[in-house]
Amino acid sequence: MAASLPLAACSKSEPASDADAATAEDGIINPLILQRADPWVYLKDGYYYFTASVPEYNRVILRRSKTVAGLSDAEERVLWNAPKSGRMSGNVWAPEIHHFGGKWNIYFAAGEGDGEDPFRIRTYVLQADGDDPMKADWSVIGQLQTPWDSFTLDATSFEHKGTRYLCWAQKEDGIDTNSNLYLAPLDTPLTFAAEPVRLSVPTLPWEIQGYKVNEGAAYLNRNGKVFITYSASATDARYCMGMLTADENADLMDPESWTKSPEPVFQTSEKNKVYGPGHNSFTVDQQGRDLLIYHARNYKEIEGDPLFDPNRHTRAQLFTYREDGSPDFGVPVKNGPMPKA
């Protein structure tokens, strides 16, 4: 289901100048990458790897750079193209690259193509046959084996205290939502070592605007606590980020270990003209400072289904921590040179 690409609407407010680059922290100028939604940045061995949803929803891409700023114009390699029909042929969403078990793996969601069932979304894994993900051949090794067969997307993986986990979004029969968040330890990239637990259901007013959604989880371990951010509501200006918090020594598989922030932790800034920020990832800059990577639009009004408006752009900004150790993401920074936190 290809989307049209009205580039005039998605350009930066003004072309970046040498002066902009000179004043930007880490050389980062927002938007960092145009028309790349659900951005995922993964740092390994001195390289930042970047993947994201493309507007056509028909392929998985990868970039690599020694700096975050360098991702903006880094070469983009197509790792995998969706088939013309059948499973995985439509709505290729939210790829994430991870390295564990000695292998490069990419989790992504996909449905079936035009005229079939494009919203029969399930999660799959691509795996590389070599050590260099930019040169290796990638192939689908299978579908994520969740306890029930339903709408499944936005899988993220992390290691905590020696255990490799997967957190993902899924629709569960008997619960009147579009997607909830689940967690399980991994046995293989496709299978679990224990029964999953349900971490979060969208119930708060800001989580159910347009759609009842919890999705796009991202893990952060700082200051003795584990944080899982996620995104909520429809993919327009109402899209925003929530957060779950647990003590880092708690049993992450016990839902009672987690508390949900009562209000969004990151949301639209009318003042800065950044709309619907969310589906984030975390990385650190070259100085070791924490960076929030997310997508947002430069405008509020959208014609038609927001999913098919292509202008969710990748953005980056520094953030700080409150006295209680929790992250303070502030507000989405305006277009232009990324400021200090």
Legacy VTK file of the C-alpha trace (Angstrom):
# vtk DataFile Version 3.0
C-alpha trace
ASCII
DATASET POLYDATA
POINTS 341 float
0.000 0.000 0.000
2.265 2.762 -1.254
1.915 6.300 0.031
2.339 9.409 -2.069
5.243 11.608 -1.124
4.398 15.332 -0.914
7.964 16.444 -0.338
7.134 20.134 -0.268
5.276 19.615 2.975
8.085 17.705 4.616
11.116 19.886 4.002
12.916 21.582 6.845
11.801 25.136 7.521
15.058 26.401 6.004
18.056 24.605 4.522
20.729 23.899 7.116
23.581 26.362 6.938
27.200 26.063 7.989
26.295 28.292 10.929
23.531 25.871 11.932
25.953 22.963 11.882
28.471 24.945 13.921
25.963 25.760 16.678
24.197 22.377 16.797
25.081 20.011 19.607
26.886 17.024 18.057
26.214 18.605 14.650
22.610 17.369 14.790
20.004 19.411 12.933
16.321 18.529 13.247
14.633 16.896 11.497
17.553 14.466 11.382
16.145 12.240 8.617
13.099 13.048 6.502
10.255 10.585 5.964
11.588 7.906 8.272
9.091 6.916 10.984
9.446 4.565 13.973
13.184 5.304 14.118
15.566 2.874 15.758
19.216 3.725 16.476
21.528 1.004 17.771
25.128 1.636 18.830
27.672 -1.173 18.481
31.464 -1.140 18.163
31.621 2.581 17.475
28.935 2.621 14.781
25.399 3.938 14.957
22.982 1.755 12.991
19.668 3.218 11.879
16.509 1.611 10.568
12.910 2.848 10.350
9.624 2.555 8.500
9.664 3.963 4.973
6.535 5.692 3.559
5.864 2.919 1.044
5.872 0.295 3.847
7.462 -2.182 1.453
11.060 -2.773 2.559
13.568 -2.860 5.416
16.464 -0.406 5.242
19.682 0.184 7.176
22.162 3.054 7.528
25.439 3.258 9.428
27.559 6.153 10.642
30.277 6.958 13.177
28.069 9.815 14.445
24.353 10.360 14.940
24.509 13.483 12.770
26.114 11.432 10.017
23.036 9.231 9.756
21.215 12.088 8.018
23.090 11.565 4.759
24.566 8.092 5.263
24.168 5.551 2.504
20.954 3.589 2.897
20.978 -0.098 2.030
17.816 -2.083 1.318
18.194 -5.307 3.284
14.905 -6.904 2.306
12.030 -6.202 -0.071
8.499 -7.355 0.675
7.102 -10.019 -1.664
4.491 -8.984 -4.216
1.676 -10.882 -2.505
0.848 -13.075 0.444
2.365 -12.917 3.908
4.665 -9.964 4.633
3.679 -8.220 1.382
2.146 -5.076 2.913
2.515 -2.628 5.799
6.133 -3.391 6.639
6.466 -1.464 9.883
8.902 -0.512 12.606
12.037 -2.588 12.026
14.529 -2.797 14.903
18.079 -4.130 14.627
19.679 -5.992 17.536
22.792 -8.089 17.993
22.549 -11.037 20.381
23.443 -14.711 20.396
26.277 -13.895 18.012
23.834 -12.848 15.272
22.362 -9.677 13.839
18.559 -9.804 14.020
15.873 -7.407 12.844
12.347 -7.563 14.216
9.693 -6.087 11.930
5.940 -6.225 11.483
4.106 -6.883 8.219
0.667 -7.671 6.843
-0.591 -8.815 3.475
-0.693 -6.672 0.352
-3.381 -4.740 -1.525
-6.565 -6.715 -2.005
-5.569 -9.211 0.661
-5.397 -8.327 4.375
-2.851 -5.542 4.920
-3.778 -5.214 8.599
-3.197 -8.866 9.371
-0.042 -7.633 11.065
2.354 -10.167 12.556
5.976 -9.903 13.708
8.857 -11.552 11.861
12.626 -11.785 12.208
15.281 -11.120 9.605
18.727 -12.536 10.342
22.094 -11.710 8.768
24.442 -14.416 7.529
27.572 -12.462 8.464
29.186 -10.118 10.954
28.826 -6.918 8.915
25.125 -6.042 8.680
25.743 -3.622 5.821
27.300 -6.333 3.648
25.647 -9.533 4.867
22.739 -11.246 3.188
19.536 -11.093 5.210
16.697 -13.616 5.208
13.457 -14.126 7.119
13.913 -16.911 9.678
10.286 -17.014 10.774
7.347 -15.485 12.628
7.471 -14.584 16.310
5.669 -17.359 18.199
3.277 -15.520 20.518
0.713 -17.454 22.609
-2.143 -16.363 20.380
-2.308 -15.422 16.712
-3.377 -11.780 16.491
-2.285 -8.261 15.488
1.362 -8.100 16.680
3.961 -5.393 16.151
6.747 -3.177 17.526
8.967 -5.823 19.093
12.032 -4.546 20.958
14.715 -6.636 22.634
17.007 -5.872 25.550
19.272 -7.623 28.033
18.812 -6.995 31.744
20.894 -8.703 34.425
21.907 -11.493 32.089
18.442 -12.227 30.668
17.448 -11.377 27.105
13.870 -10.056 26.931
11.400 -9.129 24.234
8.736 -6.455 24.715
6.063 -6.038 22.050
2.560 -4.759 21.298
-0.356 -7.092 20.577
-4.131 -7.260 20.449
-5.533 -9.760 22.935
-8.949 -11.373 22.589
-11.339 -10.280 25.315
-9.682 -6.895 25.853
-11.291 -3.968 24.035
-8.088 -2.290 22.855
-6.062 -2.120 19.681
-2.812 -3.157 21.342
-1.323 -3.751 24.789
2.295 -4.241 25.903
3.710 -7.672 26.728
7.060 -8.919 28.054
8.829 -12.301 27.993
12.365 -13.679 28.231
13.642 -15.002 24.915
14.776 -18.559 24.261
15.518 -17.963 20.573
14.806 -14.864 18.465
11.402 -16.409 17.668
10.439 -18.203 20.888
10.051 -17.456 24.581
11.664 -19.035 27.620
8.563 -18.374 29.771
4.942 -17.399 29.372
4.563 -13.698 28.503
3.049 -11.217 30.932
0.853 -8.240 30.120
2.579 -5.044 31.268
0.230 -2.295 30.151
-3.260 -1.765 28.744
-4.305 1.643 27.353
-6.938 2.995 29.735
-5.941 6.579 30.503
-7.632 9.359 28.486
-4.424 10.306 26.626
-3.818 6.652 25.634
-7.150 6.160 23.846
-7.470 9.181 21.548
-8.628 7.837 18.184
-7.380 4.349 18.983
-6.705 2.459 22.210
-2.993 1.928 21.759
0.133 1.034 23.680
2.981 0.358 21.222
6.559 1.182 20.284
8.269 0.208 23.548
11.882 1.198 24.316
14.078 0.148 27.260
16.266 2.423 29.388
18.203 1.440 32.534
19.461 4.401 34.555
19.789 5.498 38.192
18.785 2.159 39.666
15.567 1.976 37.671
14.265 0.401 34.499
12.103 2.545 32.258
10.027 1.345 29.325
8.685 4.184 27.235
5.863 3.539 24.797
3.550 5.431 22.469
-0.198 5.868 22.712
-3.293 6.971 20.744
-3.736 7.620 17.025
-0.742 8.413 14.806
-1.661 12.087 14.378
-0.946 15.080 16.641
-2.486 13.172 19.564
0.273 10.546 19.451
2.399 10.810 22.580
4.731 8.891 24.874
4.008 7.204 28.181
6.397 5.435 30.539
6.523 2.390 32.813
8.993 2.298 35.715
10.408 -0.542 37.812
13.276 -0.914 40.270
16.235 -2.429 38.430
16.397 -5.274 40.973
12.698 -6.080 40.754
11.230 -9.070 38.939
10.482 -7.525 35.544
8.089 -10.384 34.800
5.852 -9.376 37.694
3.366 -6.756 36.449
3.154 -5.440 40.012
6.802 -4.339 39.717
5.802 -1.650 37.231
4.119 1.710 37.663
2.673 3.782 34.830
3.167 7.523 34.548
-0.274 9.132 34.924
0.391 11.743 32.242
2.284 11.691 28.924
6.035 12.089 29.337
6.456 13.573 25.829
3.810 15.123 23.596
3.010 17.660 20.869
4.511 21.129 21.166
2.312 23.709 19.453
4.896 26.372 20.303
7.721 24.521 18.556
5.465 23.187 15.773
6.324 19.541 16.415
3.293 17.254 16.285
2.668 13.674 17.385
6.104 12.788 18.778
6.644 9.154 19.604
7.803 5.664 18.717
11.174 6.412 20.214
14.480 4.701 20.768
17.426 5.600 22.987
21.113 5.936 22.319
24.072 7.923 23.626
26.044 10.558 21.752
29.811 10.545 21.272
30.172 12.153 24.709
28.068 9.483 26.394
25.037 11.731 26.895
21.591 10.190 26.550
19.711 10.938 23.344
16.028 10.505 22.613
15.360 9.458 19.012
11.743 9.781 17.857
9.519 10.719 14.953
7.112 13.637 14.561
5.532 15.833 11.921
6.078 19.529 11.218
2.329 20.188 10.877
-0.909 19.292 12.639
-3.578 19.009 9.960
-3.542 15.782 7.947
-5.658 14.802 4.967
-6.937 11.230 5.146
-5.510 8.418 7.258
-2.440 9.598 9.214
-0.772 6.232 8.535
-0.483 7.214 4.899
0.797 10.704 5.459
4.517 10.098 4.824
5.949 13.034 6.717
6.854 11.581 10.074
10.500 12.586 10.338
13.252 11.223 12.542
14.357 13.664 15.230
16.890 13.649 18.068
17.347 15.551 21.303
19.290 15.375 24.533
17.466 14.855 27.808
18.191 15.041 31.513
17.044 13.377 34.743
14.935 14.538 37.656
15.981 14.292 41.291
14.111 10.991 41.623
16.210 9.521 38.810
13.461 9.482 36.185
14.091 10.895 32.710
12.910 14.401 31.891
12.395 14.516 28.130
11.182 18.116 28.147
9.285 19.167 25.034
10.076 18.419 21.386
12.712 20.909 20.249
11.975 23.103 17.262
13.408 22.521 13.813
17.025 23.555 13.418
20.229 22.984 15.379
19.758 20.608 18.290
20.243 22.574 21.523
21.947 21.483 24.714
19.742 19.663 27.201
LINES 1 342
341 0 1 2 3 4 5 6 7 8 9 10 11 12 13 14 15 16 17 18 19 20 21 22 23 24 25 26 27 28 29 30 31 32 33 34 35 36 37 38 39 40 41 42 43 44 45 46 47 48 49 50 51 52 53 54 55 56 57 58 59 60 61 62 63 64 65 66 67 68 69 70 71 72 73 74 75 76 77 78 79 80 81 82 83 84 85 86 87 88 89 90 91 92 93 94 95 96 97 98 99 100 101 102 103 104 105 106 107 108 109 110 111 112 113 114 115 116 117 118 119 120 121 122 123 124 125 126 127 128 129 130 131 132 133 134 135 136 137 138 139 140 141 142 143 144 145 146 147 148 149 150 151 152 153 154 155 156 157 158 159 160 161 162 163 164 165 166 167 168 169 170 171 172 173 174 175 176 177 178 179 180 181 182 183 184 185 186 187 188 189 190 191 192 193 194 195 196 197 198 199 200 201 202 203 204 205 206 207 208 209 210 211 212 213 214 215 216 217 218 219 220 221 222 223 224 225 226 227 228 229 230 231 232 233 234 235 236 237 238 239 240 241 242 243 244 245 246 247 248 249 250 251 252 253 254 255 256 257 258 259 260 261 262 263 264 265 266 267 268 269 270 271 272 273 274 275 276 277 278 279 280 281 282 283 284 285 286 287 288 289 290 291 292 293 294 295 296 297 298 299 300 301 302 303 304 305 306 307 308 309 310 311 312 313 314 315 316 317 318 319 320 321 322 323 324 325 326 327 328 329 330 331 332 333 334 335 336 337 338 339 340
